[in-house]
């Protein structure tokens, strides 16, 4: 049997990793500024992470949600405290798409609505409900019904204010769009969503799968704005530093009942051990502050280099848009300078490194970018 060939891949085989570094099967060393789509939050193979995962594997790695798993309570407590939402509750699952699916179910259960408002350039996942809210027709199959979803222009507060909310259960938005090109949601835009949901009894869902978990310098990107909160926060990616785990943070206005939501693997022992280790490292090493410091350093350095059309982002979620296709630039960074970066569309370089990225590591990227931009100019 062969693999179903849906991924365009580079001929690179990472076999070892530490911190922000990767080594391939040929012994080449790479600086990882992408973290496998924002997944590596605290660094590859962090000693505390490895220790806690190893300890848990020696005890018990899995049982379903039919028995007590105290690790779930520990994870929820630590997450609530570090995120600043101790009064919210937590539903654990396995991926960002699954988190968004469950968030939408909660919203529909809450007010009985069957319609959803999403936004242009959005990406919320590839499963049936999540892909219906994703603004990319090429990955929406005929079976993925999406007539119940209205796409409004991203960052258009007036479009939100004017929208008819009849039968709408939720407005879902990424605090910072990732696949959409590192587009930062403005304060006016998010406040318009909050107000519209309050007026219509709809649910405000902040998809924080990529932009959350400290990446912007705050635990959630909305926290850059005073007293502005969502009803549901979805998380995944950096939550487990590579181990599959996701969650929905749920405001107190939602009431749980048996069977309302469910999952086989969500919140298993090993996933919780990964999640707890990540939160411990984030807190002990003050990684959100580091995301601010190194993110600002990178943004300033990129701005000084210039040559771009637009520079966007917050913390260690950065998009550099050029007025030319960046495939060649990305390949030069990867093969000539051994720097992993990401892309969004055809014109934007996307940086999503570990929150523990160091200044001297950031300098390697800035030096390489400066040389290549001068050549391109």
N, C-alpha and C positions, 0 to 999 in steps of 0.2 A: 504493500500500500504506500502511496505517495501522499504528501500534504496537498490540500486544496490550495491552489496557488493564487492567493488574493493579496499578498504583501510584496510590493517592490522593495527589495532589500539590498543593502550594500554587502559586498563580499568581505565582511569583517566578522570574526568570531570572538567576541569577548570571552575570556576564560578566567579572569581574575579581576577583582575590583577592590578599591580601598579609598574611602573619602570621596573626592571628586575625580578619581582616576580609574581608568580601565586599562587592562593589558589584553592584547589579542593572542590568538594561537601562534602567531609568528614572533611574539615578544615585543611588538610595538606598543608604546604607551600613549594613551589618549586622555585629554582633559574633557570630562563630561559636563557640558553646559546645557544639557537637555534632560537628563535624568529619566530617559524612557517615557517621555510625555509627562513631565512634572511629578513622576512617581517617587523618585529618590529624594526624600525631603531632608533627612538627617545625615546623608552620606552613605556610600556603599559600605557594607560590612562593618558598621560601627561596632566597637567592642561590646558595648552595653547591649545593643540589639542582638548581636550574635550570642552573647551569654544568656540572655533571657529566652531567646528562641530555643537554644540548645537545652536549657533546663526544662522548658515546657515539653519538648519532644521526649525527654526521658521520663516524664510523668504520664501525661495523657495528651494526645494531640487533637482528639475530636470526640464529642458526643453532641447529639441534637438538642434542640430546645424543648426537650421533654423532661429535663432534669435541672437541678440548680447548677449554675456556672458562675461562681462568685467573681471570676475575672471580668465578667460583663459589668457587674456593679462597680468594680474598681475603675474600669475603663470609662464608664459613664460619669462617675464622680470626677475623675481627673480631667476629662474632656470638658465637662460643664464649667469647671473652675478655670481652666486655662483659656477657654473660649469666651468666658464672661457670661455664660448662660446657665447658671446652676439650677434655675427653676424650670428649664426645658427638660424633656425626656428624650430618650435615645432609642431608635430602632436600628438594629444592626443587620446589614446584608453584605453583599459581596462585590458590587461594582457600582460605578457612577450611574450607569443606565438603570440598574435595579433600584438605586436610591431614588432617582427621579420618577420611576414608575410608581413606587410606593408613595412618594410625596403627592403625586397627582391623584392616586386613589384616596388618600386621606382628605385631600381638598374636595373631591367629589362626594365622598361620604359626608363631609361636614355641612355643605350647603345644598346638596342635591343637584348641583349644576353638572352639565355634560360638555361644556365648551371651555376652551383654553385660549389664553392670549400668550403668544410668544413673539419673538422679534427677529428681524432680518439678520442674517449671518450667524444665527444661533447654532449651537451644537449641544444636544442634551443626551446623545447616546444612539445606539443602533437597534435596540429592541423595539417591539411594535409601538408601544406608547411613546417611548422616548424619541424614536426617529420621526414620528408624526409631528413632533414639536421642533424638529431640526430643519433649518432652512437650507436643505441641499437635496433637490429632487433626484439627483443621480443615485442616492442610496435609499430612496423611499420606493419600496416595491409596490406593485398594484394591490397587494393584500394589506398593506399598511395604511388603513383608513385614516385620513387626516382632514376631512371636511369640517371637523369640529374645532380645528385650530385656525386662529387668525394671526397672521404675522404683521405686526406694526413696525414702523421704522425704529431701529435701535437708537436710543438717546433722544427720541422725540417726545418730550414731555407733553406737548400739546396734543399729539395723537392719542396718548394715553387718556388725557382728560376728556377728549371728545368721544371716546369709544363707547358704544352701547354694550353694557355689561349683562344684558338679559341672558340667563342660563349659563353664565360664565362661572366656573368653579375656582379658577386660579389664573394668576398672571405669573409666568415663570421667566426668569431672566438670569443670565450670568453676570455676576458683579464686575468681572472683567472677562470679555470674550477671549477665548484662547484660539480655537480653530478660526474664528472670525477675524483674527489679526491683532490681538491684544488691544481691543477697544475697551476703554475704561468707562463704565457707567457713571454719568454725572450725578451730582447730588440732586439737582432739580428733577432729573429723570426718575431717580429712585424714590424721591419724596412724592412725585406724582403717582407712582405705582402704589405706594403705601396709602396715600389718600384715597385713591380709586378703590382699592380693596376694602378699606374701612367703610366707605360709603355703600358698597354693594355686597358686603358680607362675603367677599371672595377671599381666597388665600394668596398671600404673597410668598412665592417660593424663590429663594435665592440659590441658584445652582452654583455651588462653591466647590465643585469637583476638582477643577483645575486651579482656580484662583484663591481657594481657601487654605486652611491649615497653615497660616502664617506667611504664605508666599508673598502677599502684598505688603508685609510689615505689620499688619494687624491680623488677628486670627481669621476674621472674615473681612472682606473688602469694604462692606458697608460701614464698618466701624471707623473708617476714616472720616465719617460724617456723624455729628453729634446727635444722639437720641434718634437714630433711624434703624429700625429693626424689621426683619422678616418674620413670617409665621413659621416657616419651615426652611431649614438649611440642609442641603444635600452635600455630602462629602464622600471622597474616595481617594484615589491616586496617592497623595502623600501620607494618607492616614496609616498605611502599613509599611511604608518604605520598601515596597516591592512585594509584600505578601497581600493577597487579595482580601480587602476588607473595605466596607463602605457603611455609611450611616445616614439617617435622617434625624436632625435635631428638631424637636417638635414642641411648639409653644404650649403653655398650660391650657389654652382654650380648647384643645383637642382631648377628647376622652377615649381611652383605650377600651376595647372589649375583646374577649377571647375569639380568635379566628379572624379578626379584622385584617391583619397582615400576617405574613408567615414566610419562613425560609428554612431550608434544611441546613445549609452550611453557615449561614450568617451568625456571627458571634461565637464561633467555635473556639475552643481553648487556645489553639495556636494563633488564630487571627487576633484574639484579644491580647495575647502575649506580645504580638507585634505592635498592636495599637498602643498598649501601655508603654512599651519601650520607647516608641516614638515621642509620646507626650513627655515622658521623663527627660529624654534628651533635649527636646525643645525647651523645656523649662530650665533644666540645669545649665545648659549652654547658652541660654538667652538668644535663641536663634531668630526670633522675630526681630530683635534689635539688629542682629547681624544682617538680616535681609534688607532692612532699611539702609544701613551703613554701606554695604557692598552694592546694593541696588543703586543708591545715589551716586556712588563712585563710578559705577559702570555708565550710568546715564550721563554724567558729566563728561566722562572720557569719550563716549560716543558722540556727544554733542560737539566736543572740541575737534574730533576727527572730521565730522560733517559728511557731506556727500549724499545724504539721504533725503528722501521726500518728507518723511514724518517719523518722529521718534515717540513711542507711546509706552506706557506701562507704569507699574508701581512695584517697589521692592524688587524681588528677583523674578519678576514676570515682565519681560521686556520684548517689545516688537520694534524692529528697525525696517521701515518700509522704504524701498528704493523705486525709482522710476524706470527700472529695468528688471528683467527676470533674473532671480538670484540663484538659480541652480548652479551656475558655474562658480559663483562666489562661495556658496555653501560647500561645493566639492573641493575647492581650493583650501578652505579652512579645514576640512576633514582630512584630505590626503596629503597636503603639503605641510600643514601646521599641526595636524593630529588633534583637532578640536571638534567635538560633537556639538552641533547646533540643530535647531529645528526650523521648520518653515510654516508659514500660514499663507495659503494661496501661492501665487507665483512670484510675488514681489517682496515678501516680508520674512526676514530672519527672526526666528523666535528663540529667546533664551529663557530656559526654565531649569537653572542649576539647583544643586543642593542648597538648602538654606544655610549651610555651614561653609559655603564658598569663601575662600580667603582672598585678600587683596592682591597678593602676589600671583594667584591663579587668575584673577580677573585681568591683571596686567598682561598675561600671555594672550588673552583674547584681544585686548585693545591694541597691542603691538601688531598682531597679525592683521586685524581689521584695518589699521592705519596704513600698513604697507599695501594691502590689496585695494583699498579705496583710492590711493594715489595712482595705482596702476590703471584702475578703471576710469579715473578722471582724465 
